[in-house]
C-alpha cells in the first residue's frame, strides 16, 4: 500500500519500513474492525513530510493498557519521534475506574517522561470532535495522551487556498447536537486531570480551569479544505 502511494505521487520509497507487533495480533482484522485507515494516513503523511526517514509501525494488541505499550517502545528505543492518533476523552475516564486510570494515564505518564529523557519526541492527536463532540460536561472534549505534559498535542486547522493566497483558521465542527453527531473539527480545551506544565505557566488560562494543561500545542492543516490524498486499504484513494 505504501509502495502504491509512493508510486502514485512520485515519492521515493523510505529507507526502511518495518512493522513491530506489541503483543499478539491478527493483521487481517485491521481493515474490517481496526485502525487501518488511521494507520494508512499516519504512515503516508509521515513519509511525505520526511521522505528520507525510516518508519517503524508499532501494532499493539488492543487488549493491552497504554502504559506497557509505551514502556515497550521506550525500552526498545528505536525511534526518535512517535506519532499517536488515538484518543481517550477525559469524560470517559470514570469508566476506566481506578485501575484503568493507573494503567492508561498515571503509569503511562511515567513512561512518556522516561522516553522524553531518552530523547524521544511524542506527539498525539487532540481529537476530531471539535469543542464538545465527546462530552457536554465542563471538561469539554480534551483527551489522553494529548493532555500528557510529556506529549506534544497536535490540533488541526482549515486552510482556504485561492490562487497564490491562502487563509488559515480553526477547524470547527457543528456543535454538540446530539452526542457524537455533527463532529468533525479540531479538539482543544483544558484538562481537568493533568496540571498546567511549566512551559505553559506564562500563558493565560480560562478562569474556570486556571491550573489545567491546555491543548493543543501546535496545529496543522487537517480538514478536507483543501485536504490531502491518502491511499487506504485496497489501494483506494480518499481525501
BATOR-349774 format. One record per residue: residue in one letter; x, y, z of N, C-alpha, C in turn. Coordinates in steps of 0.2 Angstrom, whole numbers, padded with zeros to 4 digits, always signed. Atoms other than C-alpha are relative to their C-alpha. Layout:
// BATOR-349774
+-----+-------+-------+-------+-------+-------+-------+-------+-------+-------+
| res |    nx |    ny |    nz |   cax |   cay |   caz |    cx |    cy |    cz |
+-----+-------+-------+-------+-------+-------+-------+-------+-------+-------+
|   A |     X |     Y |     Z |     X |     Y |     Z |     X |     Y |     Z |
...
+-----+-------+-------+-------+-------+-------+-------+-------+-------+-------+
***
This chain:
// BATOR-349774
+-----+-------+-------+-------+-------+-------+-------+-------+-------+-------+
| res |    nx |    ny |    nz |   cax |   cay |   caz |    cx |    cy |    cz |
+-----+-------+-------+-------+-------+-------+-------+-------+-------+-------+
|   X | +0004 | -0006 | +0000 | +0000 | +0000 | +0000 | +0004 | +0006 | +0000 |
|   X | -0004 | -0006 | +0000 | +0014 | +0012 | +0004 | +0004 | +0001 | -0006 |
|   X | -0003 | +0000 | +0007 | +0023 | +0007 | -0012 | -0004 | +0003 | -0005 |
|   X | +0005 | -0003 | +0005 | +0007 | +0011 | -0022 | +0000 | +0007 | +0001 |
|   X | +0000 | -0007 | -0001 | +0006 | +0028 | -0013 | +0006 | +0004 | -0003 |
|   X | -0006 | -0003 | +0003 | +0024 | +0032 | -0017 | +0000 | +0000 | -0007 |
|   X | +0000 | +0000 | +0007 | +0022 | +0027 | -0035 | -0005 | +0005 | -0003 |
|   X | +0005 | -0004 | +0002 | +0006 | +0036 | -0037 | +0002 | +0008 | +0000 |
|   X | -0001 | -0007 | -0002 | +0013 | +0053 | -0030 | +0007 | +0002 | -0001 |
|   X | -0007 | -0002 | +0002 | +0031 | +0052 | -0036 | +0005 | +0001 | +0006 |
|   X | -0004 | -0001 | -0006 | +0039 | +0050 | -0018 | +0004 | -0006 | +0000 |
|   X | -0004 | +0006 | +0000 | +0054 | +0039 | -0016 | -0001 | -0004 | +0006 |
|   X | +0002 | +0004 | -0006 | +0052 | +0024 | -0005 | +0004 | +0001 | +0006 |
|   X | -0004 | -0002 | -0006 | +0058 | +0026 | +0013 | +0006 | -0005 | +0000 |
|   X | -0006 | +0004 | -0001 | +0075 | +0019 | +0018 | -0002 | -0007 | +0002 |
|   X | +0002 | +0006 | -0003 | +0066 | +0006 | +0028 | -0007 | +0001 | +0003 |
|   X | +0007 | +0000 | -0003 | +0048 | +0002 | +0033 | -0001 | -0007 | +0004 |
|   X | +0001 | +0006 | -0004 | +0045 | -0011 | +0047 | -0006 | +0000 | +0004 |
|   X | +0006 | +0000 | -0004 | +0030 | -0017 | +0057 | +0002 | -0004 | +0006 |
|   X | -0003 | +0004 | -0006 | +0034 | -0022 | +0075 | -0007 | -0001 | +0005 |
|   X | +0005 | +0002 | -0004 | +0020 | -0031 | +0085 | +0001 | +0001 | +0007 |
|   X | +0000 | +0000 | -0007 | +0017 | -0027 | +0103 | -0006 | -0004 | +0003 |
|   X | +0005 | +0004 | -0001 | +0008 | -0042 | +0109 | -0003 | -0004 | -0006 |
|   X | +0002 | +0003 | +0006 | -0001 | -0054 | +0098 | -0006 | +0004 | -0004 |
|   X | +0005 | -0003 | +0004 | -0012 | -0048 | +0084 | -0001 | -0003 | -0007 |
|   X | +0002 | +0003 | +0006 | -0021 | -0053 | +0068 | +0000 | +0006 | -0005 |
|   X | +0000 | -0005 | +0004 | -0016 | -0041 | +0054 | -0006 | +0000 | -0005 |
|   X | +0005 | +0001 | +0004 | -0031 | -0047 | +0044 | -0007 | +0004 | +0003 |
|   X | +0006 | -0003 | -0004 | -0043 | -0039 | +0057 | +0000 | +0008 | -0001 |
|   X | -0001 | -0008 | +0000 | -0036 | -0021 | +0054 | -0005 | +0003 | -0005 |
|   X | +0005 | -0004 | +0005 | -0047 | -0017 | +0039 | -0007 | +0000 | +0002 |
|   X | +0007 | +0000 | -0002 | -0064 | -0023 | +0045 | -0002 | +0003 | +0007 |
|   X | +0002 | -0002 | -0007 | -0063 | -0018 | +0063 | +0006 | +0003 | +0004 |
|   X | -0005 | -0003 | -0004 | -0047 | -0010 | +0067 | +0002 | +0007 | -0002 |
|   X | -0002 | -0007 | +0001 | -0037 | +0006 | +0064 | +0003 | +0001 | -0007 |
|   X | -0004 | +0000 | +0006 | -0031 | +0003 | +0046 | +0000 | +0006 | -0003 |
|   X | +0000 | -0006 | +0003 | -0037 | +0019 | +0039 | +0004 | +0006 | +0003 |
|   X | -0004 | -0005 | -0004 | -0029 | +0030 | +0053 | +0007 | -0002 | -0001 |
|   X | -0007 | +0002 | +0001 | -0013 | +0019 | +0051 | +0002 | +0002 | -0007 |
|   X | -0002 | -0002 | +0007 | -0013 | +0022 | +0032 | +0002 | +0008 | +0000 |
|   X | -0001 | -0007 | +0000 | -0015 | +0041 | +0035 | +0007 | +0002 | +0003 |
|   X | -0006 | -0002 | -0004 | -0001 | +0042 | +0048 | +0006 | -0002 | -0004 |
|   X | -0006 | +0003 | +0003 | +0012 | +0031 | +0039 | +0001 | +0005 | -0007 |
|   X | -0001 | -0003 | +0006 | +0009 | +0040 | +0022 | +0002 | +0007 | +0001 |
|   X | -0002 | -0007 | -0001 | +0009 | +0058 | +0028 | +0007 | +0001 | +0004 |
|   X | -0007 | -0001 | -0003 | +0024 | +0055 | +0039 | +0005 | -0001 | -0005 |
|   X | -0005 | +0001 | +0006 | +0033 | +0048 | +0024 | +0000 | +0006 | -0005 |
|   X | +0000 | -0006 | +0004 | +0028 | +0063 | +0014 | +0004 | +0006 | +0003 |
|   X | -0003 | -0005 | -0003 | +0034 | +0075 | +0027 | +0007 | -0001 | +0001 |
|   X | -0007 | +0002 | -0001 | +0050 | +0066 | +0030 | +0002 | -0006 | -0005 |
|   X | -0001 | +0006 | +0005 | +0054 | +0055 | +0014 | +0006 | -0004 | +0001 |
|   X | -0007 | +0003 | -0001 | +0072 | +0051 | +0020 | +0000 | -0004 | +0006 |
|   X | -0001 | +0003 | -0007 | +0067 | +0044 | +0037 | -0003 | -0007 | +0000 |
|   X | +0002 | +0007 | -0001 | +0065 | +0026 | +0042 | -0007 | +0000 | +0004 |
|   X | +0007 | +0001 | -0004 | +0047 | +0021 | +0048 | +0000 | -0006 | +0003 |
|   X | +0002 | +0006 | -0004 | +0043 | +0009 | +0061 | -0008 | +0001 | +0002 |
|   X | +0007 | +0000 | -0002 | +0024 | +0005 | +0064 | -0001 | -0005 | +0005 |
|   X | +0002 | +0004 | -0006 | +0020 | -0002 | +0081 | -0007 | -0002 | +0000 |
|   X | +0006 | +0003 | +0000 | +0005 | -0013 | +0081 | -0002 | -0003 | +0007 |
|   X | +0001 | +0002 | -0007 | -0001 | -0015 | +0099 | -0007 | -0004 | +0000 |
|   X | +0006 | +0004 | -0002 | -0014 | -0028 | +0105 | -0005 | +0004 | +0003 |
|   X | +0005 | -0004 | -0002 | -0030 | -0019 | +0108 | -0002 | -0001 | +0007 |
|   X | +0002 | +0002 | -0007 | -0032 | -0028 | +0125 | +0005 | +0003 | +0005 |
|   X | -0005 | -0003 | -0005 | -0016 | -0020 | +0132 | -0002 | +0007 | +0002 |
|   X | +0000 | -0007 | -0002 | -0017 | -0005 | +0143 | +0005 | +0004 | -0004 |
|   X | -0005 | -0004 | +0004 | -0007 | +0010 | +0136 | +0007 | +0000 | +0003 |
|   X | -0007 | +0000 | -0003 | +0007 | +0010 | +0149 | +0005 | -0005 | -0002 |
|   X | -0005 | +0005 | +0002 | +0015 | -0007 | +0145 | +0002 | +0001 | -0008 |
|   X | -0002 | -0001 | +0007 | +0014 | -0002 | +0126 | +0005 | +0005 | -0001 |
|   X | -0005 | -0005 | +0000 | +0023 | +0014 | +0129 | +0007 | -0002 | +0003 |
|   X | -0006 | +0002 | -0004 | +0035 | +0006 | +0141 | +0004 | -0005 | -0005 |
|   X | -0004 | +0004 | +0005 | +0040 | -0007 | +0127 | +0003 | +0004 | -0005 |
|   X | -0003 | -0005 | +0005 | +0043 | +0007 | +0114 | +0006 | +0003 | +0003 |
|   X | -0006 | -0004 | -0003 | +0054 | +0017 | +0126 | +0005 | -0005 | +0002 |
|   X | -0005 | +0005 | -0001 | +0063 | +0001 | +0131 | +0004 | -0002 | -0006 |
|   X | -0003 | +0001 | +0006 | +0067 | -0003 | +0113 | +0004 | +0006 | -0003 |
|   X | -0003 | -0006 | +0001 | +0072 | +0015 | +0110 | +0003 | +0000 | -0008 |
|   X | -0002 | +0000 | +0007 | +0072 | +0013 | +0091 | -0002 | +0006 | -0004 |
|   X | +0003 | -0006 | +0004 | +0063 | +0029 | +0086 | +0002 | +0006 | +0003 |
|   X | -0001 | -0006 | -0003 | +0066 | +0047 | +0088 | -0007 | +0004 | +0001 |
|   X | +0006 | -0004 | -0001 | +0048 | +0053 | +0086 | -0006 | -0006 | -0001 |
|   X | +0006 | +0005 | +0000 | +0032 | +0043 | +0090 | -0006 | +0004 | -0001 |
|   X | +0006 | -0004 | +0001 | +0016 | +0049 | +0082 | -0006 | -0005 | +0002 |
|   X | +0006 | +0004 | -0002 | -0001 | +0043 | +0090 | -0006 | +0004 | -0002 |
|   X | +0007 | -0003 | +0002 | -0018 | +0046 | +0083 | -0006 | -0003 | +0003 |
|   X | +0005 | +0002 | -0004 | -0028 | +0038 | +0097 | -0002 | +0005 | +0005 |
|   X | +0003 | -0005 | -0004 | -0038 | +0047 | +0110 | -0005 | -0003 | +0005 |
|   X | +0005 | +0002 | -0006 | -0046 | +0044 | +0127 | -0003 | +0006 | +0003 |
|   X | +0003 | -0006 | -0003 | -0058 | +0058 | +0131 | +0000 | +0000 | +0008 |
|   X | +0000 | -0001 | -0007 | -0057 | +0064 | +0149 | -0007 | -0002 | +0003 |
|   X | +0007 | +0001 | -0002 | -0076 | +0062 | +0150 | -0001 | -0008 | +0001 |
|   X | +0000 | +0007 | +0000 | -0073 | +0043 | +0148 | +0004 | -0003 | +0006 |
|   X | -0004 | +0002 | -0005 | -0061 | +0042 | +0162 | -0003 | -0004 | +0006 |
|   X | +0003 | +0004 | -0006 | -0073 | +0037 | +0176 | -0002 | -0007 | -0002 |
|   X | +0001 | +0006 | +0003 | -0077 | +0022 | +0165 | +0006 | -0005 | +0002 |
|   X | -0006 | +0004 | -0001 | -0059 | +0016 | +0167 | +0001 | -0003 | +0007 |
|   X | -0001 | +0002 | -0007 | -0060 | +0015 | +0186 | +0007 | +0002 | +0002 |
|   X | -0007 | -0002 | -0003 | -0045 | +0017 | +0197 | +0006 | -0004 | -0003 |
|   X | -0005 | +0004 | +0003 | -0035 | +0003 | +0190 | +0001 | +0002 | -0007 |
|   X | +0000 | -0002 | +0007 | -0039 | +0008 | +0172 | +0004 | +0007 | -0001 |
|   X | -0004 | -0007 | +0000 | -0033 | +0026 | +0176 | +0007 | -0001 | +0001 |
|   X | -0007 | +0002 | -0002 | -0017 | +0019 | +0184 | +0003 | -0003 | -0006 |
|   X | -0004 | +0004 | +0005 | -0013 | +0008 | +0169 | +0000 | +0004 | -0007 |
|   X | +0000 | -0003 | +0006 | -0018 | +0020 | +0155 | +0002 | +0008 | +0000 |
|   X | -0001 | -0008 | -0001 | -0014 | +0038 | +0162 | +0006 | +0001 | +0004 |
|   X | -0005 | -0001 | -0005 | -0004 | +0038 | +0178 | +0007 | -0003 | -0002 |
|   X | -0006 | +0003 | +0002 | +0009 | +0025 | +0173 | +0003 | +0002 | -0007 |
|   X | -0002 | -0002 | +0007 | +0009 | +0030 | +0155 | +0004 | +0006 | +0000 |
|   X | -0003 | -0006 | +0000 | +0014 | +0047 | +0160 | +0008 | -0001 | +0002 |
|   X | -0007 | +0001 | -0002 | +0030 | +0040 | +0169 | +0004 | -0003 | -0006 |
|   X | -0004 | +0002 | +0006 | +0035 | +0031 | +0153 | +0001 | +0005 | -0005 |
|   X | -0001 | -0005 | +0005 | +0032 | +0046 | +0142 | +0005 | +0005 | +0003 |
|   X | -0005 | -0004 | -0003 | +0043 | +0056 | +0154 | +0007 | -0003 | -0001 |
|   X | -0006 | +0004 | +0001 | +0056 | +0042 | +0153 | +0003 | +0001 | -0007 |
|   X | -0002 | +0000 | +0007 | +0056 | +0042 | +0134 | +0002 | +0007 | -0002 |
|   X | -0002 | -0007 | +0001 | +0057 | +0061 | +0134 | +0007 | +0001 | +0002 |
|   X | -0007 | -0001 | -0002 | +0073 | +0060 | +0144 | +0005 | -0004 | -0004 |
|   X | -0005 | +0004 | +0004 | +0080 | +0047 | +0132 | +0000 | +0004 | -0007 |
|   X | -0001 | -0004 | +0006 | +0077 | +0060 | +0118 | -0006 | -0002 | -0005 |
|   X | +0006 | +0002 | +0005 | +0060 | +0053 | +0110 | -0005 | +0006 | +0001 |
|   X | +0005 | -0005 | +0000 | +0048 | +0066 | +0105 | -0007 | -0004 | -0001 |
|   X | +0006 | +0003 | +0001 | +0030 | +0060 | +0107 | -0005 | +0005 | -0002 |
|   X | +0006 | -0004 | +0002 | +0015 | +0068 | +0098 | -0006 | -0004 | +0000 |
|   X | +0006 | +0004 | +0000 | -0003 | +0064 | +0099 | -0006 | +0005 | -0002 |
|   X | +0006 | -0004 | +0002 | -0019 | +0070 | +0091 | -0004 | +0002 | +0005 |
|   X | +0005 | -0003 | -0005 | -0031 | +0081 | +0101 | -0007 | -0002 | -0001 |
|   X | +0007 | +0002 | +0001 | -0046 | +0073 | +0093 | -0003 | +0003 | -0006 |
|   X | +0003 | -0003 | +0006 | -0058 | +0077 | +0079 | -0007 | +0001 | +0001 |
|   X | +0007 | -0001 | -0002 | -0074 | +0081 | +0088 | -0002 | +0007 | +0002 |
|   X | +0001 | -0007 | -0002 | -0072 | +0100 | +0090 | +0000 | +0001 | +0007 |
|   X | +0000 | -0002 | -0007 | -0076 | +0108 | +0107 | -0004 | -0004 | +0004 |
|   X | +0005 | +0003 | -0005 | -0090 | +0097 | +0113 | -0003 | -0007 | -0003 |
|   X | +0002 | +0006 | +0003 | -0091 | +0081 | +0102 | +0000 | -0006 | +0004 |
|   X | -0001 | +0006 | -0004 | -0086 | +0069 | +0115 | -0004 | +0001 | +0007 |
|   X | +0003 | -0001 | -0007 | -0094 | +0077 | +0131 | -0003 | +0007 | +0000 |
|   X | +0003 | -0007 | -0001 | -0106 | +0091 | +0136 | +0002 | +0003 | +0007 |
|   X | -0002 | -0002 | -0007 | -0098 | +0092 | +0153 | +0005 | +0006 | +0000 |
|   X | -0004 | -0006 | -0001 | -0087 | +0107 | +0159 | +0007 | -0002 | -0003 |
|   X | -0007 | +0002 | +0002 | -0071 | +0097 | +0154 | +0000 | +0000 | -0008 |
|   X | +0000 | -0001 | +0007 | -0076 | +0099 | +0136 | +0002 | -0007 | -0003 |
|   X | -0001 | +0006 | +0004 | -0068 | +0086 | +0125 | +0007 | -0002 | -0001 |
|   X | -0007 | +0002 | +0001 | -0049 | +0085 | +0128 | +0001 | -0007 | +0002 |
|   X | -0002 | +0007 | -0002 | -0041 | +0068 | +0130 | +0007 | -0002 | +0000 |
|   X | -0007 | +0003 | +0000 | -0026 | +0057 | +0133 | +0001 | -0004 | -0006 |
|   X | -0006 | -0002 | -0003 | -0012 | +0055 | +0128 | +0002 | +0008 | -0002 |
|   X | -0001 | -0007 | +0002 | -0013 | +0073 | +0121 | +0001 | +0005 | +0005 |
|   X | +0000 | -0004 | -0006 | -0015 | +0080 | +0138 | +0006 | -0001 | +0004 |
|   X | -0006 | +0002 | -0004 | +0001 | +0072 | +0145 | +0004 | +0006 | -0001 |
|   X | -0004 | -0006 | +0001 | +0013 | +0086 | +0149 | +0007 | -0002 | -0004 |
|   X | -0006 | +0002 | +0003 | +0027 | +0075 | +0141 | -0002 | -0002 | -0008 |
|   X | +0002 | +0001 | +0007 | +0017 | +0074 | +0124 | -0002 | +0006 | -0003 |
|   X | +0001 | -0006 | +0004 | +0016 | +0087 | +0111 | -0007 | -0001 | -0003 |
|   X | +0007 | +0001 | +0003 | -0003 | +0089 | +0107 | -0001 | +0004 | -0006 |
|   X | +0001 | -0003 | +0007 | -0007 | +0092 | +0089 | -0007 | +0001 | -0002 |
|   X | +0007 | -0001 | +0002 | -0023 | +0100 | +0083 | +0000 | +0001 | -0007 |
|   X | +0001 | -0001 | +0007 | -0030 | +0104 | +0066 | -0003 | +0007 | -0002 |
|   X | +0003 | -0006 | +0003 | -0034 | +0119 | +0055 | -0003 | -0001 | -0006 |
|   X | +0003 | +0000 | +0007 | -0043 | +0123 | +0039 | +0004 | +0005 | -0004 |
|   X | -0003 | -0004 | +0004 | -0034 | +0131 | +0025 | -0003 | +0001 | -0006 |
|   X | +0004 | -0002 | +0006 | -0043 | +0140 | +0011 | +0006 | +0003 | -0005 |
|   X | -0005 | -0002 | +0005 | -0032 | +0142 | -0005 | -0004 | +0003 | -0006 |
|   X | +0003 | -0003 | +0006 | -0036 | +0154 | -0019 | +0006 | +0004 | -0004 |
|   X | -0005 | -0002 | +0003 | -0023 | +0157 | -0032 | +0007 | +0000 | +0004 |
|   X | -0006 | +0000 | -0003 | -0007 | +0162 | -0024 | -0001 | +0002 | +0008 |
|   X | +0001 | -0002 | -0007 | -0015 | +0167 | -0007 | -0004 | -0005 | +0003 |
|   X | +0003 | +0005 | -0004 | -0021 | +0157 | +0007 | -0002 | +0003 | +0007 |
|   X | +0003 | -0002 | -0006 | -0031 | +0159 | +0023 | -0001 | -0006 | +0005 |
|   X | +0000 | +0005 | -0005 | -0029 | +0148 | +0039 | -0004 | +0002 | +0006 |
|   X | +0004 | -0002 | -0006 | -0041 | +0147 | +0053 | -0002 | -0007 | +0004 |
|   X | +0002 | +0006 | -0004 | -0048 | +0135 | +0066 | -0004 | -0005 | -0004 |
|   X | +0005 | +0005 | +0003 | -0056 | +0119 | +0061 | -0005 | -0002 | +0005 |
|   X | +0006 | +0001 | -0005 | -0073 | +0119 | +0069 | -0005 | -0005 | -0002 |
|   X | +0005 | +0005 | +0001 | -0087 | +0107 | +0070 | -0007 | +0004 | +0001 |
|   X | +0007 | -0003 | +0000 | -0106 | +0110 | +0070 | -0003 | +0000 | +0007 |
|   X | +0002 | -0001 | -0007 | -0108 | +0108 | +0089 | -0003 | -0007 | +0003 |
|   X | +0002 | +0006 | -0003 | -0115 | +0095 | +0101 | -0007 | -0001 | -0001 |
|   X | +0007 | +0002 | +0001 | -0131 | +0090 | +0093 | -0001 | -0006 | -0004 |
|   X | -0001 | +0003 | -0007 | -0133 | +0076 | +0098 | +0007 | -0003 | +0001 |
|   X | -0006 | +0003 | -0002 | -0120 | +0066 | +0106 | +0004 | -0004 | -0005 |
|   X | -0004 | +0003 | +0005 | -0106 | +0060 | +0094 | -0003 | +0001 | -0007 |
|   X | +0003 | -0002 | +0007 | -0116 | +0068 | +0079 | +0002 | +0007 | -0001 |
|   X | -0003 | -0007 | +0002 | -0110 | +0083 | +0069 | +0007 | +0001 | +0002 |
|   X | -0007 | -0001 | -0002 | -0092 | +0080 | +0075 | +0004 | +0000 | -0006 |
|   X | -0004 | -0001 | +0005 | -0078 | +0084 | +0064 | +0003 | +0007 | +0000 |
|   X | -0003 | -0007 | -0002 | -0066 | +0098 | +0070 | +0005 | -0001 | +0005 |
|   X | -0006 | +0000 | -0004 | -0050 | +0101 | +0079 | -0003 | +0000 | +0008 |
|   X | +0002 | +0000 | -0007 | -0052 | +0097 | +0098 | +0005 | +0004 | +0004 |
|   X | -0004 | -0004 | -0004 | -0045 | +0109 | +0111 | -0003 | +0002 | +0006 |
|   X | +0003 | -0002 | -0007 | -0048 | +0114 | +0129 | +0005 | +0000 | +0005 |
|   X | -0004 | +0001 | -0006 | -0041 | +0112 | +0146 | -0001 | -0006 | +0004 |
|   X | +0001 | +0007 | -0004 | -0038 | +0096 | +0156 | -0002 | +0001 | +0007 |
|   X | +0002 | +0000 | -0007 | -0046 | +0093 | +0172 | +0004 | -0006 | +0004 |
|   X | -0004 | +0005 | -0003 | -0034 | +0078 | +0175 | +0008 | +0002 | +0001 |
|   X | -0008 | -0002 | +0001 | -0016 | +0085 | +0170 | +0001 | +0007 | +0002 |
|   X | -0002 | -0007 | -0002 | -0009 | +0100 | +0179 | +0003 | +0004 | -0006 |
|   X | -0003 | -0004 | +0005 | -0003 | +0115 | +0169 | +0008 | -0001 | +0001 |
|   X | -0007 | +0001 | -0001 | +0015 | +0111 | +0165 | +0004 | +0007 | +0000 |
|   X | -0005 | -0006 | +0000 | +0030 | +0123 | +0167 | +0000 | +0004 | -0006 |
|   X | -0001 | -0004 | +0006 | +0031 | +0128 | +0149 | -0007 | +0003 | -0002 |
|   X | +0006 | -0004 | +0002 | +0013 | +0135 | +0149 | -0002 | +0005 | +0006 |
|   X | +0001 | -0004 | -0005 | +0015 | +0145 | +0165 | -0001 | +0007 | -0002 |
|   X | +0001 | -0007 | +0002 | +0016 | +0161 | +0156 | -0006 | +0001 | -0005 |
|   X | +0006 | -0001 | +0005 | +0000 | +0158 | +0145 | -0006 | +0001 | +0005 |
|   X | +0007 | -0001 | -0004 | -0017 | +0164 | +0151 | -0004 | -0006 | -0001 |
|   X | +0004 | +0006 | +0000 | -0029 | +0151 | +0156 | -0007 | +0002 | +0002 |
|   X | +0007 | -0002 | -0002 | -0048 | +0151 | +0157 | -0001 | +0000 | +0008 |
|   X | +0001 | -0001 | -0007 | -0054 | +0157 | +0174 | -0003 | -0006 | +0004 |
|   X | +0003 | +0006 | -0003 | -0064 | +0141 | +0177 | +0005 | -0006 | +0001 |
|   X | -0005 | +0005 | -0001 | -0049 | +0130 | +0175 | +0007 | +0003 | -0001 |
|   X | -0006 | -0003 | +0001 | -0034 | +0140 | +0178 | +0007 | -0004 | +0001 |
|   X | -0006 | +0004 | -0001 | -0022 | +0126 | +0183 | +0001 | -0006 | -0004 |
|   X | +0000 | +0006 | +0004 | -0025 | +0113 | +0169 | +0004 | +0001 | -0006 |
|   X | -0004 | +0000 | +0006 | -0015 | +0108 | +0155 | -0004 | +0002 | -0006 |
|   X | +0003 | -0002 | +0006 | -0020 | +0116 | +0139 | +0002 | -0003 | -0007 |
|   X | -0002 | +0003 | +0006 | -0021 | +0108 | +0122 | -0004 | +0004 | -0006 |
|   X | -0006 | +0003 | +0002 | -0017 | +0109 | +0108 | +0007 | +0005 | +0001 |
|   X | -0007 | -0004 | +0000 | +0002 | +0115 | +0107 | +0001 | +0003 | -0007 |
|   X | -0001 | -0002 | +0007 | +0003 | +0116 | +0088 | -0006 | -0003 | -0004 |
|   X | +0005 | +0003 | +0005 | -0009 | +0114 | +0074 | +0002 | +0001 | -0007 |
|   X | -0001 | +0000 | +0007 | -0008 | +0110 | +0056 | -0006 | -0002 | -0004 |
|   X | +0005 | +0001 | +0004 | -0019 | +0108 | +0041 | -0003 | -0007 | +0001 |
|   X | +0003 | +0006 | -0002 | -0031 | +0094 | +0045 | -0007 | -0001 | -0003 |
|   X | +0007 | +0002 | +0003 | -0048 | +0096 | +0037 | +0000 | -0001 | -0008 |
|   X | +0000 | +0002 | +0007 | -0054 | +0092 | +0019 | +0001 | +0006 | -0004 |
|   X | -0001 | -0006 | +0004 | -0051 | +0110 | +0014 | +0007 | +0002 | +0001 |
|   X | +0001 | +0004 | +0007 | -0040 | +0108 | +0004 | +0000 | -0007 | +0000 |
|   X | -0001 | +0007 | +0000 | -0037 | +0091 | +0010 | +0006 | -0003 | -0003 |
|   X | -0006 | +0003 | +0003 | -0024 | +0078 | +0006 | -0002 | -0007 | -0002 |
|   X | +0002 | +0007 | +0002 | -0025 | +0062 | -0004 | +0004 | -0005 | +0004 |
|   X | -0003 | +0006 | -0004 | -0022 | +0046 | +0006 | -0003 | -0006 | -0004 |
|   X | +0002 | +0007 | +0003 | -0022 | +0028 | -0001 | -0002 | -0004 | +0006 |
|   X | +0002 | +0004 | -0005 | -0032 | +0017 | +0010 | +0000 | -0007 | -0002 |
|   X | +0000 | +0007 | +0002 | -0033 | -0002 | +0011 | -0004 | -0002 | -0007 |
|   X | +0003 | +0002 | +0006 | -0037 | -0010 | -0006 | +0002 | +0005 | -0005 |
|   X | -0003 | -0005 | +0004 | -0027 | +0005 | -0014 | -0005 | +0004 | -0003 |
|   X | +0005 | -0005 | +0002 | -0042 | +0016 | -0014 | +0002 | +0007 | +0003 |
|   X | -0002 | -0007 | -0001 | -0039 | +0035 | -0014 | -0006 | +0004 | +0003 |
|   X | +0005 | -0004 | -0003 | -0048 | +0046 | -0002 | +0003 | +0007 | +0002 |
|   X | -0002 | -0006 | -0002 | -0047 | +0064 | +0003 | +0000 | +0000 | +0008 |
+-----+-------+-------+-------+-------+-------+-------+-------+-------+-------+
***
